[in-house]
Amino acid sequence: MRSWPTVVIPPLNHELPPLKLRLTSGKLENSSAHFRMYVCGITPYDATHLGHAATYLTFDLINRYTQLQNRKVSFVENITDIDDPLLVRAERDATDWQSLATSQIELYAGDMSALRILPPEYFESVTQSMELIVLAVTKVIDAGFTYSLDGDIYFRSKDFLDELPIPYEQALSEFAERGGDPKRPGKEEPLDPLLWLANKPNEPGWPAPFGFGRPGWHIECSVIALRYLLGADYLESKIDREFCIDLQGGGSDLIFPHHFMSAILAKVLTGKPFAAGYLHTGMVGLDGEKMSKSKGNLVFVSKLLKSGVDPMVIRFALLQNRYSSDRMWTDDVLHQATLKVAKLRSALARMEVAQTSTVIDGVISALSDDLDTPKALELLDVWASNTESAKFSELIGSAGELSRALDSLLGLAL
């Protein structure tokens, strides 16, 4: 699938120390010449809200930093363009599910482009990966990890439950909230995930040796990540890496069940642990409340852009908090970001500015410390204040140098 246009990263003549990330789990030796990263993409029926934007901005920073270290980055992102929520909304709106998905994918790509998010090397949809998924499901079945229930195929998870990232009772609750069916009669284990759903009347389906239907959520990400980060022959070849990929990422709502289930399925398919490290972003709320589809209080990037909000202001506003923390979006957050971006632009437009090389080094240092964007923006605010008040010595800086660095490191084209 075609993603959005690429973004050129201006060169940076500053040394970049190792990127230290405080992972949700795992241990990432972030020094390999080839860095493999997989980030779970959207289900295209309601795109792109600020939670999406905050997540993809986080991994964009990692992508940029790693490329600036002159390392190869293989970055894969999926699109879950067949799933229950998509079908439900299409029925609600009396529209074709494929047309709905296409429109939302195009909207998402436009939002990502406006926010200067680097596009993935591979931007792959589930519907275009169905043949790959069927082959993988066949291998899982042949390995003896499945059972059938009324035509649906479930994955046996019991051998992996000692690796749960959360207590069992909490897992049951979150599984039910996030697409699972722990109370379905006949299941061997309440936490067993669906691997393949038998076709239902008036729903799309695909042919497979084990029945006409469609895949479960978790196997989709496992397959797309492994195929495009390890190669087309990953099911047959021996993997000579300790882990399949370096980093798996997404919002904190994906820790369980999605990332847990995707990882154990990948291990069954390859014999290797899926990711060396897992990184998750915090949730974005609105005016003191959780932002969610059910509450109807999602803030969409496209609507902000349509109302005239500068995309760089949106990006700046999202950078004001640590990526891992839950945060609230308010009108004041947007207002303050607007003022600070204007102040920074004004300073960058001056002929003489405060010293910039040390500021760039400070921004790099902040980013290397678990993407400390609040600290980086604070340094920039102080620099802008010093420039506006002419509080600098004969060591005059270069506004062009700083502008290019902000574009390279933070994706802020000011």
C-alpha positions as CSV (number, residue, x, y, z in Angstrom):
1,M,0.0,0.0,0.0
2,R,1.3,3.5,-0.9
3,S,2.0,5.6,2.2
4,W,2.3,9.4,2.3
5,P,5.2,11.4,0.7
6,T,8.5,11.1,2.4
7,V,10.1,13.9,4.4
8,V,13.7,14.9,3.9
9,I,15.7,15.1,7.1
10,P,18.3,17.9,7.0
11,P,21.8,16.8,7.9
12,L,23.0,17.5,11.4
13,N,26.6,18.1,12.2
14,H,26.4,17.2,15.9
15,E,27.3,14.1,17.7
16,L,24.3,12.0,18.8
17,P,24.8,9.8,22.0
18,P,23.0,6.5,22.3
19,L,19.2,6.8,22.6
20,K,18.2,5.6,26.0
21,L,14.5,4.5,26.2
22,R,12.7,3.5,29.3
23,L,10.9,0.6,27.8
24,T,7.6,-0.9,29.0
25,S,9.3,-4.3,28.9
26,G,12.4,-5.9,27.4
27,K,15.9,-4.5,26.9
28,L,16.8,-2.7,23.8
29,E,20.5,-2.6,22.8
30,N,19.9,0.4,20.5
31,S,23.2,0.3,18.7
32,S,22.8,-2.2,15.8
33,A,23.6,-0.9,12.3
34,H,20.1,-2.1,11.2
35,F,17.2,-1.1,13.4
36,R,13.9,-2.9,12.9
37,M,10.7,-1.2,14.3
38,Y,7.1,-2.2,14.0
39,V,4.3,0.1,15.1
40,C,0.6,-0.9,15.1
41,G,-1.4,1.2,12.8
42,I,-5.0,2.4,12.8
43,T,-8.3,0.6,12.2
44,P,-9.6,3.0,9.6
45,Y,-13.1,4.0,10.7
46,D,-12.3,7.1,12.8
47,A,-9.0,8.7,11.9
48,T,-6.9,10.5,13.0
49,H,-7.5,11.6,16.6
50,L,-4.9,13.1,18.9
51,G,-4.2,9.8,20.6
52,H,-3.1,8.5,17.2
53,A,-1.1,11.6,16.5
54,A,0.7,11.4,19.9
55,T,1.7,7.8,19.4
56,Y,3.0,8.1,15.8
57,L,4.8,11.3,16.7
58,T,6.7,9.4,19.4
59,F,8.0,6.7,17.0
60,D,8.7,9.4,14.5
61,L,11.2,10.9,17.0
62,I,12.8,7.5,17.4
63,N,13.0,7.0,13.6
64,R,14.5,10.5,13.1
65,Y,17.1,10.1,15.9
66,T,18.2,6.7,14.7
67,Q,18.5,7.8,11.1
68,L,20.6,10.8,12.2
69,Q,22.9,8.3,13.8
70,N,23.5,7.0,10.2
71,R,21.9,3.7,10.9
72,K,19.5,1.9,8.6
73,V,15.9,1.9,9.9
74,S,13.3,-0.6,8.7
75,F,10.0,0.7,9.9
76,V,6.8,-1.2,9.2
77,E,3.2,0.0,10.1
78,N,0.0,-1.9,9.4
79,I,-3.5,-0.9,8.6
80,T,-6.3,-3.1,10.2
81,D,-8.7,-2.5,7.3
82,I,-11.0,-5.4,8.2
83,D,-12.3,-5.6,11.8
84,D,-15.6,-5.5,13.7
85,P,-15.6,-1.8,14.5
86,L,-15.1,-1.0,10.8
87,L,-18.0,-3.2,9.8
88,V,-20.2,-1.8,12.6
89,R,-19.6,1.8,11.5
90,A,-20.1,1.0,7.8
91,E,-23.5,-0.6,8.6
92,R,-24.4,2.3,10.9
93,D,-23.6,4.8,8.2
94,A,-25.1,2.7,5.4
95,T,-21.9,2.7,3.5
96,D,-19.6,0.2,1.9
97,W,-16.9,-1.0,4.4
98,Q,-14.1,-0.8,1.8
99,S,-15.1,2.7,0.8
100,L,-15.1,3.7,4.4
101,A,-11.7,2.2,5.0
102,T,-10.2,3.8,1.9
103,S,-11.5,7.3,2.9
104,Q,-10.1,7.0,6.4
105,I,-6.8,5.7,5.3
106,E,-6.5,8.7,2.9
107,L,-7.5,11.0,5.7
108,Y,-4.9,9.5,8.0
109,A,-2.1,9.7,5.4
110,G,-2.9,13.4,4.9
111,D,-2.8,14.1,8.6
112,M,0.5,12.3,9.0
113,S,2.0,14.2,6.1
114,A,0.8,17.5,7.5
115,L,2.4,16.7,10.9
116,R,5.7,15.7,9.1
117,I,5.6,12.2,10.3
118,L,8.2,10.1,8.4
119,P,6.3,7.5,6.4
120,P,7.0,3.8,7.1
121,E,9.1,1.8,4.7
122,Y,6.2,-0.6,4.5
123,F,2.7,0.5,5.0
124,E,0.7,-2.7,4.7
125,S,-3.0,-3.4,5.0
126,V,-4.5,-6.6,6.3
127,T,-6.7,-7.2,3.3
128,Q,-3.6,-7.0,1.0
129,S,-1.8,-9.4,3.3
130,M,-4.4,-12.1,3.5
131,E,-2.4,-14.8,1.6
132,L,0.5,-14.3,4.0
133,I,-1.9,-14.5,7.0
134,V,-3.5,-17.8,5.8
135,L,0.0,-19.4,5.4
136,A,0.8,-18.3,9.0
137,V,-2.4,-19.6,10.4
138,T,-1.8,-22.9,8.7
139,K,1.5,-23.2,10.3
140,V,0.1,-22.4,13.8
141,I,-2.6,-25.1,13.2
142,D,0.0,-27.6,12.0
143,A,2.0,-27.0,15.2
144,G,-0.9,-28.1,17.3
145,F,-1.7,-24.8,19.0
146,T,-5.3,-24.4,17.9
147,Y,-8.8,-25.8,18.3
148,S,-12.1,-25.2,16.6
149,L,-15.3,-23.9,18.2
150,D,-18.4,-23.6,15.9
151,G,-16.1,-23.1,13.0
152,D,-14.0,-20.4,14.6
153,I,-10.3,-21.3,15.2
154,Y,-8.8,-20.4,18.6
155,F,-5.2,-20.2,19.6
156,R,-4.3,-22.2,22.8
157,S,-2.6,-19.7,25.1
158,K,-2.2,-21.8,28.2
159,D,1.5,-22.5,27.7
160,F,2.3,-18.8,27.6
161,L,0.1,-17.5,30.5
162,D,3.0,-17.4,32.9
163,E,4.4,-14.6,30.8
164,L,1.3,-12.3,31.3
165,P,2.3,-8.7,31.7
166,I,-0.6,-8.1,34.2
167,P,-2.4,-10.2,36.8
168,Y,-4.7,-12.8,35.5
169,E,-7.9,-11.3,36.7
170,Q,-7.0,-7.9,35.3
171,A,-6.1,-9.7,32.0
172,L,-9.6,-11.2,31.9
173,S,-11.2,-7.7,32.3
174,E,-9.0,-6.0,29.7
175,F,-9.4,-8.9,27.3
176,A,-13.2,-8.4,27.4
177,E,-12.9,-4.6,27.0
178,R,-10.5,-4.9,24.1
179,G,-12.1,-7.3,21.6
180,G,-11.7,-10.6,23.5
181,D,-14.5,-13.0,24.4
182,P,-13.4,-14.6,27.7
183,K,-17.0,-15.7,28.6
184,R,-17.7,-17.6,25.4
185,P,-18.9,-21.1,26.3
186,G,-16.8,-24.0,25.0
187,K,-13.4,-22.2,25.1
188,E,-10.6,-24.2,26.6
189,E,-9.1,-21.1,28.3
190,P,-11.0,-17.7,28.7
191,L,-7.9,-15.8,27.4
192,D,-7.6,-17.8,24.2
193,P,-7.7,-15.4,21.2
194,L,-9.5,-15.9,18.0
195,L,-7.1,-16.9,15.2
196,W,-9.6,-17.2,12.4
197,L,-13.3,-16.3,12.4
198,A,-15.8,-18.3,10.4
199,N,-17.7,-16.3,7.9
200,K,-21.0,-14.7,9.0
201,P,-23.9,-13.7,6.7
202,N,-23.4,-10.3,5.0
203,E,-19.7,-10.1,6.1
204,P,-16.6,-10.2,3.9
205,G,-14.5,-13.3,4.0
206,W,-11.5,-14.9,2.3
207,P,-10.9,-18.6,1.3
208,A,-8.5,-20.7,3.4
209,P,-7.9,-24.4,3.8
210,F,-9.5,-24.2,7.3
211,G,-12.6,-22.4,6.2
212,F,-13.9,-19.3,4.5
213,G,-13.6,-16.3,6.9
214,R,-11.2,-13.6,8.2
215,P,-8.3,-13.5,10.6
216,G,-8.3,-12.5,14.2
217,W,-6.6,-9.2,15.2
218,H,-3.4,-10.4,16.7
219,I,-2.1,-12.7,14.0
220,E,-2.4,-9.9,11.5
221,C,0.3,-7.8,13.2
222,S,2.5,-10.8,13.8
223,V,2.5,-11.7,10.1
224,I,2.9,-8.2,8.7
225,A,5.8,-7.4,11.0
226,L,7.6,-10.7,10.4
227,R,7.2,-10.7,6.7
228,Y,8.5,-7.2,6.1
229,L,11.1,-7.0,8.8
230,L,12.6,-10.5,8.4
231,G,11.8,-11.3,4.7
232,A,9.4,-13.3,2.6
233,D,10.9,-16.7,3.6
234,Y,10.6,-16.1,7.4
235,L,8.3,-19.2,7.8
236,E,10.9,-21.5,6.2
237,S,14.3,-20.0,7.1
238,K,16.2,-20.2,10.4
239,I,16.3,-16.8,12.1
240,D,19.9,-16.0,13.2
241,R,18.8,-13.2,15.5
242,E,18.1,-13.4,19.2
243,F,14.9,-11.4,18.6
244,C,12.8,-11.1,15.5
245,I,12.7,-7.3,15.7
246,D,14.2,-4.6,17.8
247,L,11.2,-2.5,18.8
248,Q,7.4,-3.0,19.0
249,G,5.4,0.1,19.7
250,G,1.9,1.5,20.1
251,G,-0.4,3.1,22.7
252,S,-0.5,1.7,26.2
253,D,-3.9,0.3,25.5
254,L,-2.2,-2.3,23.3
255,I,0.0,-3.8,26.1
256,F,-2.6,-6.4,26.7
257,P,-4.0,-8.3,25.0
258,H,-2.7,-7.2,21.6
259,H,1.0,-7.0,22.0
260,F,1.1,-10.0,24.3
261,M,-0.9,-12.1,21.9
262,S,1.0,-10.9,18.8
263,A,4.3,-11.8,20.5
264,I,3.3,-15.3,21.5
265,L,2.0,-16.0,18.0
266,A,5.2,-14.7,16.5
267,K,7.2,-17.0,18.8
268,V,5.2,-20.0,17.6
269,L,5.8,-19.0,14.0
270,T,9.6,-18.4,14.3
271,G,10.8,-20.1,17.5
272,K,12.2,-16.8,18.6
273,P,11.0,-14.0,20.9
274,F,9.3,-11.3,18.9
275,A,10.8,-8.0,20.0
276,A,13.8,-7.1,22.1
277,G,11.9,-4.1,23.5
278,Y,8.3,-2.8,23.8
279,L,7.5,0.9,24.1
280,H,4.1,2.4,24.8
281,T,2.7,5.9,24.7
282,G,0.3,7.4,27.2
283,M,-3.3,8.2,26.6
284,V,-4.7,11.6,25.6
285,G,-7.8,12.9,27.3
286,L,-10.0,15.9,26.7
287,D,-10.8,18.6,29.3
288,G,-10.4,16.2,32.3
289,E,-12.1,13.2,30.7
290,K,-10.8,10.1,29.0
291,M,-11.0,10.6,25.2
292,S,-12.8,7.7,23.6
293,K,-15.0,6.7,20.7
294,S,-17.8,5.7,23.1
295,K,-17.8,9.1,24.8
296,G,-17.9,10.9,21.4
297,N,-15.2,13.3,22.6
298,L,-12.4,12.5,20.2
299,V,-10.4,15.5,18.8
300,F,-9.5,14.9,15.2
301,V,-6.3,16.2,13.6
302,S,-8.2,16.8,10.3
303,K,-10.8,19.0,12.0
304,L,-8.1,21.1,13.7
305,L,-6.4,21.6,10.4
306,K,-9.6,22.5,8.7
307,S,-10.3,25.1,11.4
308,G,-7.0,26.7,10.5
309,V,-4.7,25.4,13.2
310,D,-1.1,25.2,12.1
311,P,0.1,21.6,12.0
312,M,3.4,22.6,13.5
313,V,1.4,24.0,16.5
314,I,-0.4,20.6,16.9
315,R,3.0,18.9,16.8
316,F,4.5,21.3,19.2
317,A,1.6,20.9,21.6
318,L,1.9,17.1,21.6
319,L,5.7,17.4,22.3
320,Q,5.0,19.4,25.5
321,N,4.4,16.2,27.5
322,R,6.5,13.1,28.0
323,Y,5.4,10.5,25.5
324,S,4.8,7.9,28.2
325,S,2.5,10.0,30.4
326,D,-1.2,10.4,30.1
327,R,-2.1,13.9,29.3
328,M,-5.1,16.2,28.8
329,W,-5.8,18.2,25.7
330,T,-7.6,21.6,26.3
331,D,-8.1,24.8,24.5
332,D,-5.4,26.3,26.7
333,V,-2.9,23.6,25.7
334,L,-3.4,24.6,22.1
335,H,-3.4,28.3,22.9
336,Q,-0.1,28.1,24.8
337,A,1.5,26.1,22.0
338,T,0.4,28.7,19.5
339,L,2.1,31.4,21.5
340,K,5.3,29.5,21.9
341,V,5.6,28.6,18.3
342,A,5.0,32.2,17.3
343,K,7.7,33.3,19.8
344,L,10.1,30.7,18.4
345,R,9.4,31.7,14.8
346,S,9.9,35.4,15.7
347,A,13.3,34.6,17.2
348,L,14.4,32.5,14.2
349,A,13.5,35.3,11.9
350,R,16.0,37.7,13.5
351,M,19.3,38.6,11.9
352,E,21.2,38.1,15.1
353,V,20.3,35.4,17.6
354,A,21.6,33.9,20.8
355,Q,24.2,31.1,20.5
356,T,22.6,28.1,18.9
357,S,25.2,25.3,18.9
358,T,24.9,24.7,22.6
359,V,21.1,24.8,22.4
360,I,21.2,22.1,19.7
361,D,23.4,20.0,21.9
362,G,21.0,20.4,24.7
363,V,18.0,19.3,22.6
364,I,20.0,16.3,21.5
365,S,20.9,15.4,25.1
366,A,17.2,15.8,26.1
367,L,16.0,13.5,23.3
368,S,18.6,10.9,24.1
369,D,17.3,10.7,27.6
370,D,14.0,8.9,26.9
371,L,12.7,11.5,24.4
372,D,12.5,14.3,27.0
373,T,10.7,16.7,24.7
374,P,9.4,19.0,27.5
375,K,13.1,19.7,28.4
376,A,14.0,20.2,24.7
377,L,11.1,22.7,24.3
378,E,12.1,24.5,27.5
379,L,15.6,25.0,26.1
380,L,14.2,26.5,23.0
381,D,11.9,28.8,24.9
382,V,14.8,30.1,26.9
383,W,16.8,30.6,23.7
384,A,14.0,32.6,22.1
385,S,13.6,34.8,25.2
386,N,17.4,35.5,25.2
387,T,17.3,36.3,21.5
388,E,14.3,38.6,21.9
389,S,15.9,40.5,24.8
390,A,19.3,40.5,23.1
391,K,20.8,38.7,26.2
392,F,23.8,37.2,24.4
393,S,27.4,37.8,24.1
394,E,29.6,38.3,21.0
395,L,29.0,34.5,20.3
396,I,26.3,35.1,17.8
397,G,24.3,32.0,16.8
398,S,22.9,30.8,13.5
399,A,19.2,30.9,13.1
400,G,19.4,28.7,10.0
401,E,21.5,26.1,11.9
402,L,18.9,25.9,14.7
403,S,16.0,25.9,12.3
404,R,17.4,22.9,10.4
405,A,18.2,21.1,13.6
406,L,14.6,21.5,14.8
407,D,13.4,20.1,11.6
408,S,15.8,17.1,11.8
409,L,15.4,16.2,15.4
410,L,11.8,17.3,16.3
411,G,10.1,17.5,13.0
412,L,9.3,21.1,13.6
413,A,9.5,23.0,10.2
414,L,9.3,26.6,11.5
